[in-house]
């Protein structure tokens, strides 16, 4: 396959044939954070990772100050366990928790989906709604698990375009986990 995608004789953004390396890292301090919406005090968030395997060309998070790179992607360890402890200790609980406001919860790496399901279970047990915003694919077994918590799960799927060639150029989603950053 060519390193570039062609549309109407023009080169589009180069395709990224591989996923970045995945590393595990501890999450700093508390996992549950107020925000991301200042006018919605009942909506809180949990950062899931640093970096994103989707590497969408238009992603605004990639331009934020302090954003290191997408290589490697750091998956935060022990989030479900830490979230359960934090929720149990709180008198005031959020109504909704946005899972991954700065990265996609359904990245094309299997460990992400398994972790997301654990977080949804924890939030549901505490009566808190999970909100997942994705451009990724959600596996059938994960959809089944989310359906078990349908009263406490909201999923938003963002579409940039319906044109497949443009989608592949701006939303590369490779299928194999290898080191694309060396």
RAUR-V725345 format. One record per residue. N is the residue number from 1. SS is DSSP state (a for helix, b for strand, c for the rest). PSI is psi in degrees with one decimal (999 if undefined). Layout:
# RAUR-V725345
n & ss & psi
N & SS & PSI
N & SS & PSI
This chain:
# RAUR-V725345
n & ss & psi
1 & c & 141.9
2 & c & 150.8
3 & c & -13.7
4 & c & 153.8
5 & c & 137.7
6 & b & 136.5
7 & b & 118.0
8 & c & 38.8
9 & c & 0.1
10 & b & 145.3
11 & b & 133.9
12 & c & -173.2
13 & c & 138.8
14 & c & 141.1
15 & c & 144.4
16 & c & 109.8
17 & c & -9.3
18 & c & 157.1
19 & c & 153.6
20 & c & 162.0
21 & c & 144.5
22 & b & 130.3
23 & b & 155.5
24 & b & 144.3
25 & b & 151.1
26 & b & 151.3
27 & c & 137.7
28 & c & 134.1
29 & c & -136.1
30 & c & 142.2
31 & c & -29.6
32 & b & 122.1
33 & b & 144.3
34 & b & 147.5
35 & c & 178.3
36 & c & -0.3
37 & c & 112.1
38 & c & -32.0
39 & c & 5.0
40 & c & 79.3
41 & c & -16.7
42 & c & -4.2
43 & b & 117.6
44 & b & -175.0
45 & b & 161.8
46 & b & 120.7
47 & c & 130.9
48 & c & -29.6
49 & b & 172.8
50 & b & 121.4
51 & c & 169.1
52 & c & 130.3
53 & c & -18.4
54 & c & -39.4
55 & c & 47.5
56 & c & 135.5
57 & c & -27.6
58 & c & 5.4
59 & c & 123.0
60 & c & -26.9
61 & a & -34.7
62 & a & -17.5
63 & a & -0.8
64 & c & 148.9
65 & c & 135.1
66 & c & -5.7
67 & c & 113.5
68 & c & -62.6
69 & c & 177.5
70 & c & 4.0
71 & c & 114.6
72 & c & 176.3
73 & b & 129.0
74 & b & 119.7
75 & b & 123.1
76 & b & 129.5
77 & b & 150.0
78 & c & 21.8
79 & a & -45.4
80 & a & -42.7
81 & a & -44.6
82 & a & -38.7
83 & a & -41.7
84 & a & -42.6
85 & a & -45.5
86 & a & -43.1
87 & a & -38.9
88 & a & -31.9
89 & a & -14.1
90 & c & 136.2
91 & c & -46.7
92 & c & 118.7
93 & c & 148.4
94 & c & 158.3
95 & c & -39.0
96 & b & 141.8
97 & b & 121.3
98 & b & 119.0
99 & b & 109.2
100 & c & 57.7
101 & c & -20.6
102 & c & 9.9
103 & c & 155.7
104 & c & 128.7
105 & c & -23.3
106 & c & 66.0
107 & c & 158.1
108 & c & 47.2
109 & c & 122.1
110 & a & -36.1
111 & a & -27.0
112 & a & -49.1
113 & a & -42.7
114 & a & -42.4
115 & a & -41.4
116 & a & -41.6
117 & a & -42.5
118 & a & -43.1
119 & a & -41.9
120 & a & -41.9
121 & a & -46.0
122 & a & -48.8
123 & a & -42.7
124 & a & -42.7
125 & a & -29.9
126 & c & 9.2
127 & c & 22.9
128 & c & 137.0
129 & b & 134.8
130 & b & 136.5
131 & b & 118.1
132 & b & 125.0
133 & b & 122.9
134 & b & 157.8
135 & c & -1.0
136 & c & 179.0
137 & c & 140.2
138 & c & 121.2
139 & c & 151.8
140 & a & -42.7
141 & a & -31.0
142 & a & -40.7
143 & a & -39.8
144 & a & -43.1
145 & a & -41.4
146 & a & -37.0
147 & a & -30.1
148 & a & -22.9
149 & c & 27.2
150 & a & -27.5
151 & a & -17.2
152 & a & 20.8
153 & b & 134.4
154 & b & 130.8
155 & b & 127.9
156 & b & 129.8
157 & b & 119.9
158 & c & 133.9
159 & c & 124.1
160 & c & -33.1
161 & c & 159.2
162 & c & -3.0
163 & c & 115.4
164 & a & -41.6
165 & a & -43.7
166 & a & -41.3
167 & a & -45.9
168 & a & -31.4
169 & a & -39.0
170 & a & -15.8
171 & c & 64.5
172 & c & 131.5
173 & c & 80.9
174 & c & 160.7
175 & c & -5.3
176 & c & 143.2
177 & c & 106.3
178 & c & 173.5
179 & c & 107.7
180 & c & 2.0
181 & c & 12.6
182 & c & 999
